[in-house]
Amino acid sequence: MPVYRLNLRPVFPPAHLADSENGLLAVGGDLSRERLLRAYAEGIFPWFSPGDPILWWSPDPRAVLIPDEFHLSGRNLRYLKKVDFIMRRDSAFADVVKACAKTPRRHEKGTWITPEMEAAYLDLHHAGLAHSFETWQGERLVGGLYGVSLGRCFFGESMFSMVDHASKAALVDLVAFAQAHNFHLIDNQFLTPHLAQFGVREISRREYLKRLEKALCKPTLKKSWDNLALL
């Protein structure tokens, strides 16, 4: 399959034209707000290493978590009930992104969260379209995750943990929020054994795009999520 080169116009080729083996669709363009929002709405996301051109992906299959299919083991649940975590949302978005960028990944060298990626997601956060779920111990940020939200879909980008189970706690809070506000899906992009234990599963790109289309018909919960109750 060909890899498409983007120009200054914030448009993409259809997601189904992505490489059938790895999901690479296009190269180039920029990380402007308009282009990023167009990408997510069409089932496409950026992922590239420092020094590389911007690469755009739409893998098939796609890893997703349906909020009502979330699973947490009894052992993890008991631990989270007794630990002294404080959960917050959108109180330290920039710090969460920076911590994710600094967290080493198994089987990965360096980070894909470049300074320009940080700036792009901070811009989306200021627009009320990117959010963080944070785990605190006292005044110390010890874990969290962040992503983009459109309609009733949350596009998870990255997570980090500085103490045991801190990122799990943030995921639990995200799922509770998603269930309370009738989110259709949480996009995880690629499946890993770590994610599979929580009920994350793969669906075809075609099914993903259908579910995404329905999720985007719902209104986006803009602005800060720190004062939105779990209902």
PyMOL CGO cylinders between C-alpha atoms (Angstrom):
from pymol import cmd
from pymol.cgo import CYLINDER

trace = [
    CYLINDER, 0.00, 0.00, 0.00, 1.29, 3.53, -0.74, 0.3, 1, 1, 1, 1, 1, 1,
    CYLINDER, 1.29, 3.53, -0.74, 2.09, 5.97, 2.06, 0.3, 1, 1, 1, 1, 1, 1,
    CYLINDER, 2.09, 5.97, 2.06, 0.54, 9.34, 1.35, 0.3, 1, 1, 1, 1, 1, 1,
    CYLINDER, 0.54, 9.34, 1.35, 2.42, 12.62, 1.72, 0.3, 1, 1, 1, 1, 1, 1,
    CYLINDER, 2.42, 12.62, 1.72, 0.36, 15.39, 3.29, 0.3, 1, 1, 1, 1, 1, 1,
    CYLINDER, 0.36, 15.39, 3.29, 0.46, 19.03, 2.23, 0.3, 1, 1, 1, 1, 1, 1,
    CYLINDER, 0.46, 19.03, 2.23, -0.60, 22.22, 4.01, 0.3, 1, 1, 1, 1, 1, 1,
    CYLINDER, -0.60, 22.22, 4.01, -4.30, 21.42, 3.78, 0.3, 1, 1, 1, 1, 1, 1,
    CYLINDER, -4.30, 21.42, 3.78, -5.55, 19.63, 6.94, 0.3, 1, 1, 1, 1, 1, 1,
    CYLINDER, -5.55, 19.63, 6.94, -7.02, 16.66, 5.07, 0.3, 1, 1, 1, 1, 1, 1,
    CYLINDER, -7.02, 16.66, 5.07, -6.25, 12.95, 5.08, 0.3, 1, 1, 1, 1, 1, 1,
    CYLINDER, -6.25, 12.95, 5.08, -6.77, 10.05, 2.70, 0.3, 1, 1, 1, 1, 1, 1,
    CYLINDER, -6.77, 10.05, 2.70, -9.43, 7.60, 3.91, 0.3, 1, 1, 1, 1, 1, 1,
    CYLINDER, -9.43, 7.60, 3.91, -8.29, 5.48, 6.86, 0.3, 1, 1, 1, 1, 1, 1,
    CYLINDER, -8.29, 5.48, 6.86, -8.95, 2.21, 5.02, 0.3, 1, 1, 1, 1, 1, 1,
    CYLINDER, -8.95, 2.21, 5.02, -6.05, 3.04, 2.67, 0.3, 1, 1, 1, 1, 1, 1,
    CYLINDER, -6.05, 3.04, 2.67, -3.51, 2.57, 5.48, 0.3, 1, 1, 1, 1, 1, 1,
    CYLINDER, -3.51, 2.57, 5.48, -0.86, -0.11, 5.13, 0.3, 1, 1, 1, 1, 1, 1,
    CYLINDER, -0.86, -0.11, 5.13, -2.52, -3.45, 5.87, 0.3, 1, 1, 1, 1, 1, 1,
    CYLINDER, -2.52, -3.45, 5.87, 0.48, -4.73, 7.87, 0.3, 1, 1, 1, 1, 1, 1,
    CYLINDER, 0.48, -4.73, 7.87, 1.32, -1.87, 10.22, 0.3, 1, 1, 1, 1, 1, 1,
    CYLINDER, 1.32, -1.87, 10.22, -1.39, 0.74, 9.76, 0.3, 1, 1, 1, 1, 1, 1,
    CYLINDER, -1.39, 0.74, 9.76, 0.82, 3.55, 8.44, 0.3, 1, 1, 1, 1, 1, 1,
    CYLINDER, 0.82, 3.55, 8.44, -1.28, 5.89, 6.34, 0.3, 1, 1, 1, 1, 1, 1,
    CYLINDER, -1.28, 5.89, 6.34, 0.52, 9.17, 5.71, 0.3, 1, 1, 1, 1, 1, 1,
    CYLINDER, 0.52, 9.17, 5.71, 3.59, 11.28, 6.39, 0.3, 1, 1, 1, 1, 1, 1,
    CYLINDER, 3.59, 11.28, 6.39, 4.07, 15.01, 6.82, 0.3, 1, 1, 1, 1, 1, 1,
    CYLINDER, 4.07, 15.01, 6.82, 1.69, 17.82, 7.59, 0.3, 1, 1, 1, 1, 1, 1,
    CYLINDER, 1.69, 17.82, 7.59, 1.69, 19.46, 11.00, 0.3, 1, 1, 1, 1, 1, 1,
    CYLINDER, 1.69, 19.46, 11.00, 0.22, 19.13, 14.49, 0.3, 1, 1, 1, 1, 1, 1,
    CYLINDER, 0.22, 19.13, 14.49, -2.19, 22.02, 14.29, 0.3, 1, 1, 1, 1, 1, 1,
    CYLINDER, -2.19, 22.02, 14.29, -5.40, 21.79, 16.27, 0.3, 1, 1, 1, 1, 1, 1,
    CYLINDER, -5.40, 21.79, 16.27, -7.50, 21.58, 13.12, 0.3, 1, 1, 1, 1, 1, 1,
    CYLINDER, -7.50, 21.58, 13.12, -5.45, 18.73, 11.66, 0.3, 1, 1, 1, 1, 1, 1,
    CYLINDER, -5.45, 18.73, 11.66, -5.32, 16.74, 14.91, 0.3, 1, 1, 1, 1, 1, 1,
    CYLINDER, -5.32, 16.74, 14.91, -9.06, 16.98, 15.42, 0.3, 1, 1, 1, 1, 1, 1,
    CYLINDER, -9.06, 16.98, 15.42, -9.68, 15.96, 11.82, 0.3, 1, 1, 1, 1, 1, 1,
    CYLINDER, -9.68, 15.96, 11.82, -7.35, 12.99, 12.28, 0.3, 1, 1, 1, 1, 1, 1,
    CYLINDER, -7.35, 12.99, 12.28, -9.00, 11.68, 15.44, 0.3, 1, 1, 1, 1, 1, 1,
    CYLINDER, -9.00, 11.68, 15.44, -12.47, 12.11, 13.97, 0.3, 1, 1, 1, 1, 1, 1,
    CYLINDER, -12.47, 12.11, 13.97, -11.42, 9.97, 11.00, 0.3, 1, 1, 1, 1, 1, 1,
    CYLINDER, -11.42, 9.97, 11.00, -9.76, 7.20, 13.03, 0.3, 1, 1, 1, 1, 1, 1,
    CYLINDER, -9.76, 7.20, 13.03, -6.18, 8.43, 12.51, 0.3, 1, 1, 1, 1, 1, 1,
    CYLINDER, -6.18, 8.43, 12.51, -3.51, 9.43, 15.03, 0.3, 1, 1, 1, 1, 1, 1,
    CYLINDER, -3.51, 9.43, 15.03, 0.11, 10.73, 14.97, 0.3, 1, 1, 1, 1, 1, 1,
    CYLINDER, 0.11, 10.73, 14.97, 3.00, 8.63, 16.27, 0.3, 1, 1, 1, 1, 1, 1,
    CYLINDER, 3.00, 8.63, 16.27, 6.65, 9.28, 15.43, 0.3, 1, 1, 1, 1, 1, 1,
    CYLINDER, 6.65, 9.28, 15.43, 10.10, 9.44, 17.00, 0.3, 1, 1, 1, 1, 1, 1,
    CYLINDER, 10.10, 9.44, 17.00, 12.27, 12.55, 17.52, 0.3, 1, 1, 1, 1, 1, 1,
    CYLINDER, 12.27, 12.55, 17.52, 13.98, 13.53, 14.29, 0.3, 1, 1, 1, 1, 1, 1,
    CYLINDER, 13.98, 13.53, 14.29, 11.47, 11.69, 12.11, 0.3, 1, 1, 1, 1, 1, 1,
    CYLINDER, 11.47, 11.69, 12.11, 8.76, 13.30, 10.00, 0.3, 1, 1, 1, 1, 1, 1,
    CYLINDER, 8.76, 13.30, 10.00, 5.24, 13.23, 11.41, 0.3, 1, 1, 1, 1, 1, 1,
    CYLINDER, 5.24, 13.23, 11.41, 3.70, 9.81, 10.76, 0.3, 1, 1, 1, 1, 1, 1,
    CYLINDER, 3.70, 9.81, 10.76, -0.05, 9.15, 10.77, 0.3, 1, 1, 1, 1, 1, 1,
    CYLINDER, -0.05, 9.15, 10.77, -1.56, 5.75, 11.57, 0.3, 1, 1, 1, 1, 1, 1,
    CYLINDER, -1.56, 5.75, 11.57, -4.83, 3.84, 11.41, 0.3, 1, 1, 1, 1, 1, 1,
    CYLINDER, -4.83, 3.84, 11.41, -4.11, 0.22, 12.40, 0.3, 1, 1, 1, 1, 1, 1,
    CYLINDER, -4.11, 0.22, 12.40, -6.32, -2.74, 11.60, 0.3, 1, 1, 1, 1, 1, 1,
    CYLINDER, -6.32, -2.74, 11.60, -7.28, -4.26, 13.98, 0.3, 1, 1, 1, 1, 1, 1,
    CYLINDER, -7.28, -4.26, 13.98, -7.72, -1.48, 16.54, 0.3, 1, 1, 1, 1, 1, 1,
    CYLINDER, -7.72, -1.48, 16.54, -7.50, -1.91, 20.32, 0.3, 1, 1, 1, 1, 1, 1,
    CYLINDER, -7.50, -1.91, 20.32, -10.45, -0.47, 22.22, 0.3, 1, 1, 1, 1, 1, 1,
    CYLINDER, -10.45, -0.47, 22.22, -12.01, -0.66, 25.65, 0.3, 1, 1, 1, 1, 1, 1,
    CYLINDER, -12.01, -0.66, 25.65, -15.79, -0.63, 25.80, 0.3, 1, 1, 1, 1, 1, 1,
    CYLINDER, -15.79, -0.63, 25.80, -16.41, 0.99, 29.21, 0.3, 1, 1, 1, 1, 1, 1,
    CYLINDER, -16.41, 0.99, 29.21, -18.91, -1.64, 30.35, 0.3, 1, 1, 1, 1, 1, 1,
    CYLINDER, -18.91, -1.64, 30.35, -16.41, -4.41, 29.50, 0.3, 1, 1, 1, 1, 1, 1,
    CYLINDER, -16.41, -4.41, 29.50, -13.75, -3.08, 31.87, 0.3, 1, 1, 1, 1, 1, 1,
    CYLINDER, -13.75, -3.08, 31.87, -12.34, -5.71, 34.21, 0.3, 1, 1, 1, 1, 1, 1,
    CYLINDER, -12.34, -5.71, 34.21, -10.20, -5.27, 37.30, 0.3, 1, 1, 1, 1, 1, 1,
    CYLINDER, -10.20, -5.27, 37.30, -8.92, -8.27, 39.19, 0.3, 1, 1, 1, 1, 1, 1,
    CYLINDER, -8.92, -8.27, 39.19, -10.03, -8.76, 42.79, 0.3, 1, 1, 1, 1, 1, 1,
    CYLINDER, -10.03, -8.76, 42.79, -6.44, -8.38, 43.94, 0.3, 1, 1, 1, 1, 1, 1,
    CYLINDER, -6.44, -8.38, 43.94, -6.05, -5.00, 42.23, 0.3, 1, 1, 1, 1, 1, 1,
    CYLINDER, -6.05, -5.00, 42.23, -9.44, -3.85, 43.47, 0.3, 1, 1, 1, 1, 1, 1,
    CYLINDER, -9.44, -3.85, 43.47, -8.60, -4.70, 47.07, 0.3, 1, 1, 1, 1, 1, 1,
    CYLINDER, -8.60, -4.70, 47.07, -5.27, -2.88, 46.79, 0.3, 1, 1, 1, 1, 1, 1,
    CYLINDER, -5.27, -2.88, 46.79, -6.82, 0.28, 45.34, 0.3, 1, 1, 1, 1, 1, 1,
    CYLINDER, -6.82, 0.28, 45.34, -9.43, 0.35, 48.10, 0.3, 1, 1, 1, 1, 1, 1,
    CYLINDER, -9.43, 0.35, 48.10, -6.81, 0.46, 50.84, 0.3, 1, 1, 1, 1, 1, 1,
    CYLINDER, -6.81, 0.46, 50.84, -4.11, 2.66, 49.28, 0.3, 1, 1, 1, 1, 1, 1,
    CYLINDER, -4.11, 2.66, 49.28, -4.05, 6.42, 49.99, 0.3, 1, 1, 1, 1, 1, 1,
    CYLINDER, -4.05, 6.42, 49.99, -4.51, 7.66, 46.42, 0.3, 1, 1, 1, 1, 1, 1,
    CYLINDER, -4.51, 7.66, 46.42, -6.28, 10.93, 45.68, 0.3, 1, 1, 1, 1, 1, 1,
    CYLINDER, -6.28, 10.93, 45.68, -7.85, 11.13, 42.23, 0.3, 1, 1, 1, 1, 1, 1,
    CYLINDER, -7.85, 11.13, 42.23, -8.06, 14.38, 40.27, 0.3, 1, 1, 1, 1, 1, 1,
    CYLINDER, -8.06, 14.38, 40.27, -8.81, 15.39, 36.71, 0.3, 1, 1, 1, 1, 1, 1,
    CYLINDER, -8.81, 15.39, 36.71, -7.33, 18.20, 34.62, 0.3, 1, 1, 1, 1, 1, 1,
    CYLINDER, -7.33, 18.20, 34.62, -5.45, 19.75, 37.53, 0.3, 1, 1, 1, 1, 1, 1,
    CYLINDER, -5.45, 19.75, 37.53, -1.94, 19.06, 36.18, 0.3, 1, 1, 1, 1, 1, 1,
    CYLINDER, -1.94, 19.06, 36.18, -2.32, 18.19, 32.50, 0.3, 1, 1, 1, 1, 1, 1,
    CYLINDER, -2.32, 18.19, 32.50, 1.09, 19.49, 31.42, 0.3, 1, 1, 1, 1, 1, 1,
    CYLINDER, 1.09, 19.49, 31.42, 2.81, 17.60, 34.25, 0.3, 1, 1, 1, 1, 1, 1,
    CYLINDER, 2.81, 17.60, 34.25, 1.09, 14.36, 33.25, 0.3, 1, 1, 1, 1, 1, 1,
    CYLINDER, 1.09, 14.36, 33.25, 2.23, 14.71, 29.64, 0.3, 1, 1, 1, 1, 1, 1,
    CYLINDER, 2.23, 14.71, 29.64, 5.80, 15.49, 30.73, 0.3, 1, 1, 1, 1, 1, 1,
    CYLINDER, 5.80, 15.49, 30.73, 5.83, 12.50, 33.08, 0.3, 1, 1, 1, 1, 1, 1,
    CYLINDER, 5.83, 12.50, 33.08, 4.56, 10.23, 30.31, 0.3, 1, 1, 1, 1, 1, 1,
    CYLINDER, 4.56, 10.23, 30.31, 7.33, 11.51, 28.03, 0.3, 1, 1, 1, 1, 1, 1,
    CYLINDER, 7.33, 11.51, 28.03, 9.99, 10.74, 30.63, 0.3, 1, 1, 1, 1, 1, 1,
    CYLINDER, 9.99, 10.74, 30.63, 8.73, 7.27, 31.56, 0.3, 1, 1, 1, 1, 1, 1,
    CYLINDER, 8.73, 7.27, 31.56, 10.84, 4.52, 29.96, 0.3, 1, 1, 1, 1, 1, 1,
    CYLINDER, 10.84, 4.52, 29.96, 8.89, 1.96, 27.90, 0.3, 1, 1, 1, 1, 1, 1,
    CYLINDER, 8.89, 1.96, 27.90, 9.77, -1.69, 27.69, 0.3, 1, 1, 1, 1, 1, 1,
    CYLINDER, 9.77, -1.69, 27.69, 11.14, -2.57, 24.22, 0.3, 1, 1, 1, 1, 1, 1,
    CYLINDER, 11.14, -2.57, 24.22, 11.21, 1.14, 23.24, 0.3, 1, 1, 1, 1, 1, 1,
    CYLINDER, 11.21, 1.14, 23.24, 14.11, 3.56, 22.99, 0.3, 1, 1, 1, 1, 1, 1,
    CYLINDER, 14.11, 3.56, 22.99, 13.44, 7.16, 23.87, 0.3, 1, 1, 1, 1, 1, 1,
    CYLINDER, 13.44, 7.16, 23.87, 9.97, 8.66, 23.62, 0.3, 1, 1, 1, 1, 1, 1,
    CYLINDER, 9.97, 8.66, 23.62, 7.45, 9.50, 20.92, 0.3, 1, 1, 1, 1, 1, 1,
    CYLINDER, 7.45, 9.50, 20.92, 6.14, 12.43, 22.98, 0.3, 1, 1, 1, 1, 1, 1,
    CYLINDER, 6.14, 12.43, 22.98, 8.33, 15.11, 21.43, 0.3, 1, 1, 1, 1, 1, 1,
    CYLINDER, 8.33, 15.11, 21.43, 8.27, 18.77, 22.54, 0.3, 1, 1, 1, 1, 1, 1,
    CYLINDER, 8.27, 18.77, 22.54, 6.05, 19.60, 19.55, 0.3, 1, 1, 1, 1, 1, 1,
    CYLINDER, 6.05, 19.60, 19.55, 3.67, 16.81, 20.57, 0.3, 1, 1, 1, 1, 1, 1,
    CYLINDER, 3.67, 16.81, 20.57, 3.57, 18.19, 24.11, 0.3, 1, 1, 1, 1, 1, 1,
    CYLINDER, 3.57, 18.19, 24.11, 2.74, 21.65, 22.79, 0.3, 1, 1, 1, 1, 1, 1,
    CYLINDER, 2.74, 21.65, 22.79, 0.04, 20.29, 20.47, 0.3, 1, 1, 1, 1, 1, 1,
    CYLINDER, 0.04, 20.29, 20.47, -1.76, 18.37, 23.23, 0.3, 1, 1, 1, 1, 1, 1,
    CYLINDER, -1.76, 18.37, 23.23, -1.45, 21.29, 25.64, 0.3, 1, 1, 1, 1, 1, 1,
    CYLINDER, -1.45, 21.29, 25.64, -3.19, 23.42, 23.01, 0.3, 1, 1, 1, 1, 1, 1,
    CYLINDER, -3.19, 23.42, 23.01, -5.99, 20.84, 22.81, 0.3, 1, 1, 1, 1, 1, 1,
    CYLINDER, -5.99, 20.84, 22.81, -6.22, 20.87, 26.60, 0.3, 1, 1, 1, 1, 1, 1,
    CYLINDER, -6.22, 20.87, 26.60, -6.59, 24.65, 26.63, 0.3, 1, 1, 1, 1, 1, 1,
    CYLINDER, -6.59, 24.65, 26.63, -9.41, 24.21, 24.11, 0.3, 1, 1, 1, 1, 1, 1,
    CYLINDER, -9.41, 24.21, 24.11, -11.13, 21.77, 26.50, 0.3, 1, 1, 1, 1, 1, 1,
    CYLINDER, -11.13, 21.77, 26.50, -10.53, 18.79, 24.22, 0.3, 1, 1, 1, 1, 1, 1,
    CYLINDER, -10.53, 18.79, 24.22, -7.65, 16.96, 25.93, 0.3, 1, 1, 1, 1, 1, 1,
    CYLINDER, -7.65, 16.96, 25.93, -7.83, 15.73, 29.51, 0.3, 1, 1, 1, 1, 1, 1,
    CYLINDER, -7.83, 15.73, 29.51, -5.77, 14.14, 32.24, 0.3, 1, 1, 1, 1, 1, 1,
    CYLINDER, -5.77, 14.14, 32.24, -6.70, 11.65, 34.94, 0.3, 1, 1, 1, 1, 1, 1,
    CYLINDER, -6.70, 11.65, 34.94, -4.28, 11.99, 37.82, 0.3, 1, 1, 1, 1, 1, 1,
    CYLINDER, -4.28, 11.99, 37.82, -3.25, 9.91, 40.81, 0.3, 1, 1, 1, 1, 1, 1,
    CYLINDER, -3.25, 9.91, 40.81, -1.85, 11.82, 43.78, 0.3, 1, 1, 1, 1, 1, 1,
    CYLINDER, -1.85, 11.82, 43.78, -0.36, 10.91, 47.14, 0.3, 1, 1, 1, 1, 1, 1,
    CYLINDER, -0.36, 10.91, 47.14, -0.68, 14.06, 49.18, 0.3, 1, 1, 1, 1, 1, 1,
    CYLINDER, -0.68, 14.06, 49.18, 0.70, 16.83, 46.97, 0.3, 1, 1, 1, 1, 1, 1,
    CYLINDER, 0.70, 16.83, 46.97, 2.82, 14.45, 44.87, 0.3, 1, 1, 1, 1, 1, 1,
    CYLINDER, 2.82, 14.45, 44.87, 1.68, 13.40, 41.40, 0.3, 1, 1, 1, 1, 1, 1,
    CYLINDER, 1.68, 13.40, 41.40, 2.49, 9.67, 41.24, 0.3, 1, 1, 1, 1, 1, 1,
    CYLINDER, 2.49, 9.67, 41.24, 0.60, 8.47, 38.18, 0.3, 1, 1, 1, 1, 1, 1,
    CYLINDER, 0.60, 8.47, 38.18, -1.85, 9.36, 35.49, 0.3, 1, 1, 1, 1, 1, 1,
    CYLINDER, -1.85, 9.36, 35.49, -2.93, 9.25, 31.88, 0.3, 1, 1, 1, 1, 1, 1,
    CYLINDER, -2.93, 9.25, 31.88, -4.06, 11.70, 29.23, 0.3, 1, 1, 1, 1, 1, 1,
    CYLINDER, -4.06, 11.70, 29.23, -5.92, 11.70, 25.96, 0.3, 1, 1, 1, 1, 1, 1,
    CYLINDER, -5.92, 11.70, 25.96, -8.24, 13.53, 23.60, 0.3, 1, 1, 1, 1, 1, 1,
    CYLINDER, -8.24, 13.53, 23.60, -12.03, 13.49, 23.78, 0.3, 1, 1, 1, 1, 1, 1,
    CYLINDER, -12.03, 13.49, 23.78, -14.49, 14.05, 20.95, 0.3, 1, 1, 1, 1, 1, 1,
    CYLINDER, -14.49, 14.05, 20.95, -18.17, 13.24, 21.18, 0.3, 1, 1, 1, 1, 1, 1,
    CYLINDER, -18.17, 13.24, 21.18, -18.42, 10.22, 23.45, 0.3, 1, 1, 1, 1, 1, 1,
    CYLINDER, -18.42, 10.22, 23.45, -15.03, 8.74, 22.56, 0.3, 1, 1, 1, 1, 1, 1,
    CYLINDER, -15.03, 8.74, 22.56, -11.85, 9.09, 24.61, 0.3, 1, 1, 1, 1, 1, 1,
    CYLINDER, -11.85, 9.09, 24.61, -8.63, 8.59, 22.64, 0.3, 1, 1, 1, 1, 1, 1,
    CYLINDER, -8.63, 8.59, 22.64, -6.08, 7.44, 25.20, 0.3, 1, 1, 1, 1, 1, 1,
    CYLINDER, -6.08, 7.44, 25.20, -2.54, 8.56, 24.43, 0.3, 1, 1, 1, 1, 1, 1,
    CYLINDER, -2.54, 8.56, 24.43, -0.19, 7.57, 27.25, 0.3, 1, 1, 1, 1, 1, 1,
    CYLINDER, -0.19, 7.57, 27.25, 0.05, 6.78, 30.95, 0.3, 1, 1, 1, 1, 1, 1,
    CYLINDER, 0.05, 6.78, 30.95, 2.74, 6.71, 33.62, 0.3, 1, 1, 1, 1, 1, 1,
    CYLINDER, 2.74, 6.71, 33.62, 3.23, 5.38, 37.12, 0.3, 1, 1, 1, 1, 1, 1,
    CYLINDER, 3.23, 5.38, 37.12, 5.82, 6.31, 39.73, 0.3, 1, 1, 1, 1, 1, 1,
    CYLINDER, 5.82, 6.31, 39.73, 4.44, 3.96, 42.41, 0.3, 1, 1, 1, 1, 1, 1,
    CYLINDER, 4.44, 3.96, 42.41, 2.70, 0.62, 42.15, 0.3, 1, 1, 1, 1, 1, 1,
    CYLINDER, 2.70, 0.62, 42.15, -0.83, 0.70, 40.73, 0.3, 1, 1, 1, 1, 1, 1,
    CYLINDER, -0.83, 0.70, 40.73, -0.93, 4.49, 40.26, 0.3, 1, 1, 1, 1, 1, 1,
    CYLINDER, -0.93, 4.49, 40.26, -1.68, 4.27, 36.54, 0.3, 1, 1, 1, 1, 1, 1,
    CYLINDER, -1.68, 4.27, 36.54, -4.30, 1.58, 37.22, 0.3, 1, 1, 1, 1, 1, 1,
    CYLINDER, -4.30, 1.58, 37.22, -6.04, 3.98, 39.60, 0.3, 1, 1, 1, 1, 1, 1,
    CYLINDER, -6.04, 3.98, 39.60, -6.13, 6.64, 36.86, 0.3, 1, 1, 1, 1, 1, 1,
    CYLINDER, -6.13, 6.64, 36.86, -7.56, 4.11, 34.41, 0.3, 1, 1, 1, 1, 1, 1,
    CYLINDER, -7.56, 4.11, 34.41, -10.25, 3.11, 36.91, 0.3, 1, 1, 1, 1, 1, 1,
    CYLINDER, -10.25, 3.11, 36.91, -11.21, 6.77, 37.29, 0.3, 1, 1, 1, 1, 1, 1,
    CYLINDER, -11.21, 6.77, 37.29, -11.32, 7.21, 33.50, 0.3, 1, 1, 1, 1, 1, 1,
    CYLINDER, -11.32, 7.21, 33.50, -13.59, 4.18, 33.09, 0.3, 1, 1, 1, 1, 1, 1,
    CYLINDER, -13.59, 4.18, 33.09, -15.89, 5.35, 35.89, 0.3, 1, 1, 1, 1, 1, 1,
    CYLINDER, -15.89, 5.35, 35.89, -16.13, 8.76, 34.21, 0.3, 1, 1, 1, 1, 1, 1,
    CYLINDER, -16.13, 8.76, 34.21, -16.75, 7.16, 30.81, 0.3, 1, 1, 1, 1, 1, 1,
    CYLINDER, -16.75, 7.16, 30.81, -19.51, 4.95, 32.21, 0.3, 1, 1, 1, 1, 1, 1,
    CYLINDER, -19.51, 4.95, 32.21, -21.16, 7.84, 34.06, 0.3, 1, 1, 1, 1, 1, 1,
    CYLINDER, -21.16, 7.84, 34.06, -21.24, 10.01, 30.93, 0.3, 1, 1, 1, 1, 1, 1,
    CYLINDER, -21.24, 10.01, 30.93, -22.20, 7.28, 28.46, 0.3, 1, 1, 1, 1, 1, 1,
    CYLINDER, -22.20, 7.28, 28.46, -18.99, 7.14, 26.46, 0.3, 1, 1, 1, 1, 1, 1,
    CYLINDER, -18.99, 7.14, 26.46, -19.12, 4.59, 23.65, 0.3, 1, 1, 1, 1, 1, 1,
    CYLINDER, -19.12, 4.59, 23.65, -15.47, 3.60, 23.66, 0.3, 1, 1, 1, 1, 1, 1,
    CYLINDER, -15.47, 3.60, 23.66, -11.96, 4.30, 24.86, 0.3, 1, 1, 1, 1, 1, 1,
    CYLINDER, -11.96, 4.30, 24.86, -9.44, 4.05, 22.04, 0.3, 1, 1, 1, 1, 1, 1,
    CYLINDER, -9.44, 4.05, 22.04, -6.17, 2.32, 22.99, 0.3, 1, 1, 1, 1, 1, 1,
    CYLINDER, -6.17, 2.32, 22.99, -4.74, 2.14, 19.46, 0.3, 1, 1, 1, 1, 1, 1,
    CYLINDER, -4.74, 2.14, 19.46, -2.61, -1.02, 19.90, 0.3, 1, 1, 1, 1, 1, 1,
    CYLINDER, -2.61, -1.02, 19.90, -3.23, -4.05, 22.12, 0.3, 1, 1, 1, 1, 1, 1,
    CYLINDER, -3.23, -4.05, 22.12, -0.66, -5.07, 24.74, 0.3, 1, 1, 1, 1, 1, 1,
    CYLINDER, -0.66, -5.07, 24.74, -0.82, -7.85, 27.36, 0.3, 1, 1, 1, 1, 1, 1,
    CYLINDER, -0.82, -7.85, 27.36, -0.96, -5.14, 30.03, 0.3, 1, 1, 1, 1, 1, 1,
    CYLINDER, -0.96, -5.14, 30.03, -4.07, -3.58, 28.49, 0.3, 1, 1, 1, 1, 1, 1,
    CYLINDER, -4.07, -3.58, 28.49, -5.72, -6.93, 27.73, 0.3, 1, 1, 1, 1, 1, 1,
    CYLINDER, -5.72, -6.93, 27.73, -6.04, -7.71, 31.45, 0.3, 1, 1, 1, 1, 1, 1,
    CYLINDER, -6.04, -7.71, 31.45, -8.51, -4.82, 31.77, 0.3, 1, 1, 1, 1, 1, 1,
    CYLINDER, -8.51, -4.82, 31.77, -10.80, -5.97, 28.98, 0.3, 1, 1, 1, 1, 1, 1,
    CYLINDER, -10.80, -5.97, 28.98, -9.18, -4.10, 26.11, 0.3, 1, 1, 1, 1, 1, 1,
    CYLINDER, -9.18, -4.10, 26.11, -9.75, -6.06, 22.90, 0.3, 1, 1, 1, 1, 1, 1,
    CYLINDER, -9.75, -6.06, 22.90, -9.19, -5.74, 19.19, 0.3, 1, 1, 1, 1, 1, 1,
    CYLINDER, -9.19, -5.74, 19.19, -11.88, -4.92, 16.67, 0.3, 1, 1, 1, 1, 1, 1,
    CYLINDER, -11.88, -4.92, 16.67, -11.58, -4.42, 12.93, 0.3, 1, 1, 1, 1, 1, 1,
    CYLINDER, -11.58, -4.42, 12.93, -10.90, -0.94, 11.60, 0.3, 1, 1, 1, 1, 1, 1,
    CYLINDER, -10.90, -0.94, 11.60, -14.27, -1.07, 9.88, 0.3, 1, 1, 1, 1, 1, 1,
    CYLINDER, -14.27, -1.07, 9.88, -16.09, -1.75, 13.15, 0.3, 1, 1, 1, 1, 1, 1,
    CYLINDER, -16.09, -1.75, 13.15, -14.00, 0.86, 14.92, 0.3, 1, 1, 1, 1, 1, 1,
    CYLINDER, -14.00, 0.86, 14.92, -14.95, 3.54, 12.39, 0.3, 1, 1, 1, 1, 1, 1,
    CYLINDER, -14.95, 3.54, 12.39, -18.63, 2.63, 12.72, 0.3, 1, 1, 1, 1, 1, 1,
    CYLINDER, -18.63, 2.63, 12.72, -18.49, 2.88, 16.51, 0.3, 1, 1, 1, 1, 1, 1,
    CYLINDER, -18.49, 2.88, 16.51, -16.54, 6.13, 16.25, 0.3, 1, 1, 1, 1, 1, 1,
    CYLINDER, -16.54, 6.13, 16.25, -19.09, 7.64, 13.90, 0.3, 1, 1, 1, 1, 1, 1,
    CYLINDER, -19.09, 7.64, 13.90, -21.86, 6.94, 16.41, 0.3, 1, 1, 1, 1, 1, 1,
    CYLINDER, -21.86, 6.94, 16.41, -19.79, 8.32, 19.29, 0.3, 1, 1, 1, 1, 1, 1,
    CYLINDER, -19.79, 8.32, 19.29, -19.12, 11.53, 17.38, 0.3, 1, 1, 1, 1, 1, 1,
    CYLINDER, -19.12, 11.53, 17.38, -22.86, 12.14, 16.97, 0.3, 1, 1, 1, 1, 1, 1,
    CYLINDER, -22.86, 12.14, 16.97, -22.97, 12.93, 20.69, 0.3, 1, 1, 1, 1, 1, 1,
    CYLINDER, -22.97, 12.93, 20.69, -21.92, 16.33, 22.09, 0.3, 1, 1, 1, 1, 1, 1,
    CYLINDER, -21.92, 16.33, 22.09, -18.34, 16.77, 23.24, 0.3, 1, 1, 1, 1, 1, 1,
    CYLINDER, -18.34, 16.77, 23.24, -17.82, 17.47, 26.94, 0.3, 1, 1, 1, 1, 1, 1,
    CYLINDER, -17.82, 17.47, 26.94, -15.59, 20.51, 26.55, 0.3, 1, 1, 1, 1, 1, 1,
    CYLINDER, -15.59, 20.51, 26.55, -13.63, 22.53, 29.09, 0.3, 1, 1, 1, 1, 1, 1,
    CYLINDER, -13.63, 22.53, 29.09, -12.22, 21.14, 32.32, 0.3, 1, 1, 1, 1, 1, 1,
    CYLINDER, -12.22, 21.14, 32.32, -13.48, 17.82, 33.63, 0.3, 1, 1, 1, 1, 1, 1,
    CYLINDER, -13.48, 17.82, 33.63, -12.41, 18.49, 37.22, 0.3, 1, 1, 1, 1, 1, 1,
    CYLINDER, -12.41, 18.49, 37.22, -15.90, 19.59, 38.23, 0.3, 1, 1, 1, 1, 1, 1,
    CYLINDER, -15.90, 19.59, 38.23, -17.90, 17.00, 36.27, 0.3, 1, 1, 1, 1, 1, 1,
    CYLINDER, -17.90, 17.00, 36.27, -19.40, 14.48, 38.69, 0.3, 1, 1, 1, 1, 1, 1,
    CYLINDER, -19.40, 14.48, 38.69, -19.46, 10.73, 38.21, 0.3, 1, 1, 1, 1, 1, 1,
    CYLINDER, -19.46, 10.73, 38.21, -23.27, 10.92, 38.66, 0.3, 1, 1, 1, 1, 1, 1,
]
cmd.load_cgo(trace, "trace")
